């Protein structure tokens, strides 16, 4: 069962006796847990029937004892186990799985780790309840996730604006959702979010950002490239060299991949590079500006400056000056 299916069932009051929520992406685990905590029981019922335990302070016997109690003046009791990854021998819960109490909803947060799905404990979890693995989202998946999140709140977003957010916020979904919520609160429903909205409400410059730097480099627009990199150098805390290098590395790796594609139609390129079809034209144009040998040289430059940014072969050059040097070598 995936994340959306779990939430749909919960909204329809279809409950399972056990929710074992594991994996690296804590956002999904927190969202499911918070929904159960806030919506299964009324406020009056929660006082007697909702309990939160922490893995480092509890054990399996205590959890089973709580789980086998009947609710007081309510149809269910909710028991939430946070930081369950700290419990030794979590599989010792298996005897309870064989006959869970239907009136208990046991929610186990097993963050940043996963259990072996091949073992009987995992199989029993799948039979008696919900076994959900929250996998880390990849960089290339983030713009689509942003689209989906906004669509669920009756908003839409331009591809360029989604790319800006993805580049600057990274894949910490809690952070991304917080920033999106700022937009949702600030703008009328059904708004199509643009780079202007992002600049005004979140503070990411629509003209001086990593996405615009990529575009300027792709066009070999020396003036615009230098304007952006000078802005980065003047604002190093919000434009760290490590992020610039990482973003440009993926950008030029995609250009290199483009060169070797047999099918360069829009859909084929978008699929191969894992980008929105809206951006295919930009990569096509950039590939014309940068032949294979130059792209290979640029990737070597990026690796060189990645080492320098970490202090290897660099004693006193500032991060801002390193960015300027790096961009000069890329362009010339």
Kinemage of the C-alpha trace (Angstrom):
@kinemage 1
@onewidth
@group {chain A} dominant
@subgroup {mainchain}
@vectorlist {calphas} color= white
{ca unk a 1} P 0.000 0.000 0.000
{ca unk a 2} L 1.450 3.368 -0.967
{ca unk a 3} L 1.290 6.706 0.851
{ca unk a 4} L -1.744 8.038 -1.047
{ca unk a 5} L -3.712 4.794 -0.552
{ca unk a 6} L -3.045 4.844 3.192
{ca unk a 7} L -4.326 8.413 3.518
{ca unk a 8} L -7.393 7.708 1.367
{ca unk a 9} L -8.299 4.752 3.613
{ca unk a 10} L -7.764 6.798 6.752
{ca unk a 11} L -9.985 9.597 5.435
{ca unk a 12} L -12.642 6.973 4.721
{ca unk a 13} L -12.230 5.632 8.279
{ca unk a 14} L -10.813 2.329 7.074
{ca unk a 15} L -8.402 1.499 9.881
{ca unk a 16} L -5.876 -1.302 10.353
{ca unk a 17} L -4.713 -2.627 13.716
{ca unk a 18} L -1.019 -2.020 12.931
{ca unk a 19} L 0.830 0.604 10.877
{ca unk a 20} L 4.536 -0.143 10.615
{ca unk a 21} L 6.020 2.955 8.968
{ca unk a 22} L 9.695 2.611 8.074
{ca unk a 23} L 12.279 4.117 5.739
{ca unk a 24} L 14.510 7.095 5.092
{ca unk a 25} L 11.917 9.748 4.190
{ca unk a 26} L 10.542 10.887 7.530
{ca unk a 27} L 8.049 13.296 5.911
{ca unk a 28} L 5.672 10.516 4.803
{ca unk a 29} L 5.945 8.743 8.157
{ca unk a 30} L 5.169 11.967 10.017
{ca unk a 31} L 2.218 12.821 7.786
{ca unk a 32} L 0.536 9.426 8.276
{ca unk a 33} L 1.217 9.453 12.007
{ca unk a 34} L -0.056 13.016 12.446
{ca unk a 35} L -3.243 12.238 10.547
{ca unk a 36} L -3.991 9.248 12.768
{ca unk a 37} L -3.138 11.217 15.926
{ca unk a 38} L -5.435 14.106 15.004
{ca unk a 39} L -8.372 12.382 13.311
{ca unk a 40} L -9.103 8.866 14.577
{ca unk a 41} L -10.240 9.965 18.045
{ca unk a 42} L -12.108 13.046 19.173
{ca unk a 43} L -10.376 15.406 21.599
{ca unk a 44} L -12.477 13.989 24.446
{ca unk a 45} L -11.536 10.422 23.519
{ca unk a 46} L -7.817 11.149 23.177
{ca unk a 47} L -7.330 11.802 26.901
{ca unk a 48} L -7.922 8.157 27.844
{ca unk a 49} L -7.261 6.379 24.574
{ca unk a 50} L -4.245 7.922 22.871
{ca unk a 51} L -0.743 7.106 24.091
{ca unk a 52} L 2.708 8.029 22.757
{ca unk a 53} L 5.734 5.911 23.664
{ca unk a 54} L 9.369 6.412 22.653
{ca unk a 55} L 11.646 3.628 21.508
{ca unk a 56} L 14.531 4.512 23.799
{ca unk a 57} L 12.233 4.521 26.861
{ca unk a 58} L 10.102 1.443 26.212
{ca unk a 59} L 10.293 -2.248 25.322
{ca unk a 60} L 8.225 -4.852 23.515
{ca unk a 61} L 6.462 -6.134 26.655
{ca unk a 62} L 5.285 -2.602 27.508
{ca unk a 63} L 4.025 -2.040 23.972
{ca unk a 64} L 2.080 -5.316 23.968
{ca unk a 65} L 0.575 -4.541 27.372
{ca unk a 66} L -0.683 -1.189 26.087
{ca unk a 67} L -1.909 -2.698 22.825
{ca unk a 68} L -3.977 -5.375 24.542
{ca unk a 69} L -5.995 -2.881 26.570
{ca unk a 70} L -9.528 -2.071 25.491
{ca unk a 71} L -10.549 1.540 24.765
{ca unk a 72} L -12.540 3.536 27.308
{ca unk a 73} L -15.776 5.039 25.989
{ca unk a 74} L -14.483 4.949 22.401
{ca unk a 75} L -14.324 2.515 19.506
{ca unk a 76} L -10.535 2.613 19.280
{ca unk a 77} L -7.396 3.356 21.190
{ca unk a 78} L -4.353 4.762 19.395
{ca unk a 79} L -0.828 3.874 20.462
{ca unk a 80} L 2.023 5.668 18.685
{ca unk a 81} L 5.570 4.374 19.060
{ca unk a 82} L 8.074 7.047 18.047
{ca unk a 83} L 11.765 6.333 17.389
{ca unk a 84} L 10.964 2.621 17.256
{ca unk a 85} L 14.269 2.022 15.471
{ca unk a 86} L 15.844 2.279 18.953
{ca unk a 87} L 13.936 -0.749 20.247
{ca unk a 88} L 16.064 -3.866 20.513
{ca unk a 89} L 14.642 -6.916 18.724
{ca unk a 90} L 11.575 -5.237 17.256
{ca unk a 91} L 10.700 -8.622 15.744
{ca unk a 92} L 9.772 -9.816 19.253
{ca unk a 93} L 6.487 -8.024 18.591
{ca unk a 94} L 5.523 -10.880 16.242
{ca unk a 95} L 3.406 -12.819 18.802
{ca unk a 96} L 1.118 -9.786 19.075
{ca unk a 97} L 0.877 -9.639 15.266
{ca unk a 98} L -0.608 -13.134 15.242
{ca unk a 99} L -3.694 -11.889 17.108
{ca unk a 100} L -3.798 -8.064 17.249
{ca unk a 101} L -6.643 -6.363 19.082
{ca unk a 102} L -8.966 -4.906 16.441
{ca unk a 103} L -9.891 -1.943 18.640
{ca unk a 104} L -6.217 -0.911 18.937
{ca unk a 105} L -4.474 1.107 16.244
{ca unk a 106} L -0.756 0.602 16.818
{ca unk a 107} L 1.426 3.039 14.860
{ca unk a 108} L 5.137 2.257 14.791
{ca unk a 109} L 7.575 4.905 13.505
{ca unk a 110} L 10.723 3.064 12.411
{ca unk a 111} L 12.586 5.973 10.822
{ca unk a 112} L 15.737 5.991 8.693
{ca unk a 113} L 15.923 2.203 8.657
{ca unk a 114} L 14.013 -0.701 7.125
{ca unk a 115} L 13.367 -4.247 8.228
{ca unk a 116} L 14.057 -7.270 6.028
{ca unk a 117} L 10.866 -7.834 4.030
{ca unk a 118} L 11.812 -11.458 3.405
{ca unk a 119} L 11.479 -12.414 7.068
{ca unk a 120} L 8.324 -13.712 8.739
{ca unk a 121} L 7.974 -10.574 10.885
{ca unk a 122} L 7.608 -8.370 7.813
{ca unk a 123} L 5.291 -10.839 6.083
{ca unk a 124} L 3.067 -10.991 9.143
{ca unk a 125} L 2.963 -7.192 9.284
{ca unk a 126} L 1.777 -7.166 5.679
{ca unk a 127} L -0.965 -9.667 6.449
{ca unk a 128} L -2.294 -8.160 9.662
{ca unk a 129} L -1.735 -4.473 9.059
{ca unk a 130} L 0.076 -1.935 6.916
{ca unk a 131} L 3.792 -2.245 6.185
{ca unk a 132} L 4.897 0.985 4.524
{ca unk a 133} L 8.395 1.922 3.375
{ca unk a 134} L 9.005 5.644 2.908
{ca unk a 135} L 11.752 5.879 0.318
{ca unk a 136} L 13.897 8.960 -0.159
{ca unk a 137} L 12.790 11.025 -3.121
{ca unk a 138} L 15.367 11.653 -5.864
{ca unk a 139} L 16.313 15.124 -7.132
{ca unk a 140} L 14.709 14.508 -10.521
{ca unk a 141} L 11.430 13.449 -8.854
{ca unk a 142} L 11.095 16.596 -6.762
{ca unk a 143} L 9.511 18.932 -9.369
{ca unk a 144} L 6.741 16.373 -9.970
{ca unk a 145} L 6.249 15.991 -6.224
{ca unk a 146} L 5.929 19.783 -5.929
{ca unk a 147} L 3.345 19.736 -8.738
{ca unk a 148} L 1.344 17.014 -6.995
{ca unk a 149} L 1.486 18.703 -3.596
{ca unk a 150} L 0.229 21.990 -5.016
{ca unk a 151} L -2.428 20.285 -7.127
{ca unk a 152} L -3.828 18.650 -3.968
{ca unk a 153} L -4.328 22.195 -2.630
{ca unk a 154} L -5.885 23.517 -5.884
{ca unk a 155} L -2.737 25.286 -7.096
{ca unk a 156} L -0.493 24.781 -10.110
{ca unk a 157} L 3.062 25.860 -10.873
{ca unk a 158} L 5.115 26.769 -13.929
{ca unk a 159} L 7.921 24.282 -14.760
{ca unk a 160} L 10.595 26.943 -14.286
{ca unk a 161} L 9.214 27.857 -10.858
{ca unk a 162} L 9.123 24.189 -9.802
{ca unk a 163} L 12.727 23.794 -10.971
{ca unk a 164} L 13.780 26.863 -8.949
{ca unk a 165} L 12.248 25.445 -5.792
{ca unk a 166} L 13.728 22.000 -6.375
{ca unk a 167} L 17.229 23.378 -6.897
{ca unk a 168} L 17.190 25.640 -3.843
{ca unk a 169} L 15.260 23.596 -1.303
{ca unk a 170} L 16.669 20.135 -1.993
{ca unk a 171} L 14.875 16.883 -1.195
{ca unk a 172} L 14.011 17.521 2.453
{ca unk a 173} L 10.254 17.217 1.946
{ca unk a 174} L 9.408 18.753 5.315
{ca unk a 175} L 11.307 21.877 4.313
{ca unk a 176} L 9.797 21.901 0.814
{ca unk a 177} L 6.246 21.467 2.105
{ca unk a 178} L 6.742 24.297 4.624
{ca unk a 179} L 7.787 26.659 1.828
{ca unk a 180} L 4.908 25.536 -0.376
{ca unk a 181} L 2.510 26.149 2.494
{ca unk a 182} L 3.772 29.750 2.631
{ca unk a 183} L 2.766 30.145 -1.007
{ca unk a 184} L -0.593 28.479 -0.441
{ca unk a 185} L -1.404 30.804 2.464
{ca unk a 186} L -0.227 33.915 0.596
{ca unk a 187} L -1.948 33.369 -2.752
{ca unk a 188} L -5.572 32.959 -3.896
{ca unk a 189} L -6.750 29.420 -4.623
{ca unk a 190} L -6.229 28.181 -8.209
{ca unk a 191} L -3.223 30.471 -8.682
{ca unk a 192} L -0.581 29.297 -11.148
{ca unk a 193} L 2.663 29.916 -9.273
{ca unk a 194} L 5.413 31.728 -11.165
{ca unk a 195} L 9.055 32.655 -10.404
{ca unk a 196} L 7.770 36.109 -9.387
{ca unk a 197} L 5.573 34.537 -6.700
{ca unk a 198} L 8.536 32.556 -5.398
{ca unk a 199} L 10.802 35.589 -5.255
{ca unk a 200} L 8.197 37.671 -3.435
{ca unk a 201} L 7.009 35.023 -0.938
{ca unk a 202} L 10.014 32.768 -0.400
{ca unk a 203} L 12.926 35.047 -1.196
{ca unk a 204} L 14.623 33.087 -3.976
{ca unk a 205} L 15.721 35.569 -6.644
{ca unk a 206} L 14.031 34.861 -9.962
{ca unk a 207} L 16.983 36.371 -11.838
{ca unk a 208} L 19.963 35.265 -9.763
{ca unk a 209} L 19.588 31.574 -8.990
{ca unk a 210} L 21.233 28.306 -9.974
{ca unk a 211} L 18.541 27.590 -12.550
{ca unk a 212} L 19.193 30.905 -14.318
{ca unk a 213} L 22.944 30.241 -14.095
{ca unk a 214} L 22.440 26.965 -15.936
{ca unk a 215} L 20.388 28.716 -18.598
{ca unk a 216} L 23.003 31.449 -19.030
{ca unk a 217} L 25.809 28.902 -19.289
{ca unk a 218} L 23.761 26.799 -21.709
{ca unk a 219} L 23.376 29.851 -23.943
{ca unk a 220} L 27.018 30.902 -23.353
{ca unk a 221} L 25.693 34.284 -22.320
{ca unk a 222} L 28.875 35.636 -20.748
{ca unk a 223} L 27.358 38.868 -19.415
{ca unk a 224} L 24.415 37.212 -17.679
{ca unk a 225} L 26.575 34.373 -16.372
{ca unk a 226} L 28.995 36.830 -14.789
{ca unk a 227} L 26.165 38.886 -13.286
{ca unk a 228} L 24.750 35.767 -11.617
{ca unk a 229} L 28.075 34.421 -10.359
{ca unk a 230} L 28.989 37.856 -8.954
{ca unk a 231} L 25.673 37.841 -7.109
{ca unk a 232} L 26.507 34.366 -5.765
{ca unk a 233} L 29.934 35.578 -4.614
{ca unk a 234} L 28.325 38.522 -2.805
{ca unk a 235} L 25.756 36.230 -1.126
{ca unk a 236} L 27.752 33.071 -0.268
{ca unk a 237} L 25.511 31.879 2.577
{ca unk a 238} L 22.477 31.539 0.307
{ca unk a 239} L 24.506 30.427 -2.717
{ca unk a 240} L 27.172 28.013 -1.417
{ca unk a 241} L 29.788 26.779 -3.872
{ca unk a 242} L 29.025 23.140 -3.021
{ca unk a 243} L 25.467 23.539 -4.276
{ca unk a 244} L 26.611 25.381 -7.402
{ca unk a 245} L 29.097 22.608 -8.240
{ca unk a 246} L 26.599 19.815 -7.606
{ca unk a 247} L 23.897 21.457 -9.739
{ca unk a 248} L 26.267 22.218 -12.618
{ca unk a 249} L 27.689 18.706 -12.472
{ca unk a 250} L 24.248 17.175 -13.039
{ca unk a 251} L 23.478 19.800 -15.693
{ca unk a 252} L 26.575 19.020 -17.767
{ca unk a 253} L 26.238 15.266 -17.216
{ca unk a 254} L 22.799 15.542 -18.818
{ca unk a 255} L 24.291 17.452 -21.746
{ca unk a 256} L 26.886 14.685 -22.122
{ca unk a 257} L 24.137 12.058 -22.036
{ca unk a 258} L 22.201 14.041 -24.644
{ca unk a 259} L 25.139 13.817 -27.079
{ca unk a 260} L 24.980 10.017 -27.028
{ca unk a 261} L 21.216 9.660 -27.442
{ca unk a 262} L 20.158 8.065 -30.708
{ca unk a 263} L 16.596 9.332 -30.416
{ca unk a 264} L 16.619 13.077 -29.806
{ca unk a 265} L 12.874 13.612 -30.036
{ca unk a 266} L 11.346 15.652 -27.234
{ca unk a 267} L 9.718 12.748 -25.407
{ca unk a 268} L 12.757 10.489 -25.744
{ca unk a 269} L 15.104 13.176 -24.424
{ca unk a 270} L 12.780 14.046 -21.540
{ca unk a 271} L 12.568 10.380 -20.573
{ca unk a 272} L 16.305 9.713 -20.872
{ca unk a 273} L 17.370 12.844 -19.008
{ca unk a 274} L 14.451 12.594 -16.559
{ca unk a 275} L 13.415 16.198 -17.118
{ca unk a 276} L 10.193 18.004 -17.891
{ca unk a 277} L 9.650 18.131 -21.701
{ca unk a 278} L 9.461 21.929 -21.276
{ca unk a 279} L 13.262 21.984 -20.775
{ca unk a 280} L 14.293 19.761 -23.695
{ca unk a 281} L 14.809 22.746 -26.001
{ca unk a 282} L 17.301 24.258 -23.521
{ca unk a 283} L 19.368 21.078 -23.406
{ca unk a 284} L 19.282 20.768 -27.175
{ca unk a 285} L 20.607 24.314 -27.534
{ca unk a 286} L 23.258 23.773 -24.837
{ca unk a 287} L 24.519 20.628 -26.580
{ca unk a 288} L 25.156 22.687 -29.707
{ca unk a 289} L 27.250 25.132 -27.694
{ca unk a 290} L 29.214 22.449 -25.870
{ca unk a 291} L 30.671 19.549 -27.905
{ca unk a 292} L 31.509 16.285 -26.148
{ca unk a 293} L 35.175 17.117 -25.511
{ca unk a 294} L 34.305 20.464 -23.915
{ca unk a 295} L 31.661 18.842 -21.690
{ca unk a 296} L 34.196 16.268 -20.500
{ca unk a 297} L 36.651 19.086 -19.746
{ca unk a 298} L 33.954 20.975 -17.802
{ca unk a 299} L 33.148 17.920 -15.671
{ca unk a 300} L 36.861 17.695 -14.838
{ca unk a 301} L 36.851 21.402 -13.907
{ca unk a 302} L 33.870 20.880 -11.605
{ca unk a 303} L 35.645 17.988 -9.878
{ca unk a 304} L 38.784 20.104 -9.488
{ca unk a 305} L 36.859 22.943 -7.844
{ca unk a 306} L 34.907 20.549 -5.676
{ca unk a 307} L 38.260 19.461 -4.196
{ca unk a 308} L 39.438 23.073 -3.876
{ca unk a 309} L 36.220 24.064 -2.107
{ca unk a 310} L 37.075 21.406 0.502
{ca unk a 311} L 40.551 22.859 1.033
{ca unk a 312} L 42.558 20.510 -1.183
{ca unk a 313} L 45.049 22.511 -3.246
{ca unk a 314} L 43.544 25.754 -1.980
{ca unk a 315} L 44.936 27.704 0.957
{ca unk a 316} L 43.411 31.164 0.850
{ca unk a 317} L 41.060 31.651 -2.122
{ca unk a 318} L 37.524 32.478 -0.938
{ca unk a 319} L 34.515 30.433 -2.015
{ca unk a 320} L 33.211 33.419 -3.984
{ca unk a 321} L 36.459 33.782 -5.925
{ca unk a 322} L 36.587 30.022 -6.524
{ca unk a 323} L 33.124 30.208 -8.103
{ca unk a 324} L 34.268 33.041 -10.393
{ca unk a 325} L 37.405 31.148 -11.448
{ca unk a 326} L 35.410 27.991 -12.089
{ca unk a 327} L 32.819 29.741 -14.259
{ca unk a 328} L 35.558 31.534 -16.243
{ca unk a 329} L 37.185 28.178 -17.054
{ca unk a 330} L 33.823 26.679 -18.034
{ca unk a 331} L 33.105 29.522 -20.455
{ca unk a 332} L 36.576 29.785 -22.028
